[in-house]
Amino acid sequence: MNFPNDDTGNVLKDMKNAGIDLNKEHKIVFFQLFEQEQQAREMAKHLEEKHPQINFSVHADPETPNVWDLDCTVTMLPSYDGIVAQEAEFELLAAKFNGYNDGWGIAVD
């Protein structure tokens, strides 16, 4: 399996090398950041109404003061194209609430 030479491709390659099966679904967490708690909560409300299959949590960013995180968990195959497409969707949606997508990671149970 070949991966593009970018952040997403490198993470997927590292996951594969660590023995994670990329041919089965995993919980992928996409991180959205906001300057105000209300912005994060408004996007969370939108997700709850329009995308009930997406799990999410809103919390203060532990590393950056005055930043709020909205972590969105999607169960999906961790394919390069799928992750890039999902990030693009979250980027557009977060922008409507004055936030932005800040990457992704795999949820560890």
Order of alpha helices (4+ residues) and beta strands (2+ residues): alpha-beta-alpha-beta-beta-alpha-beta
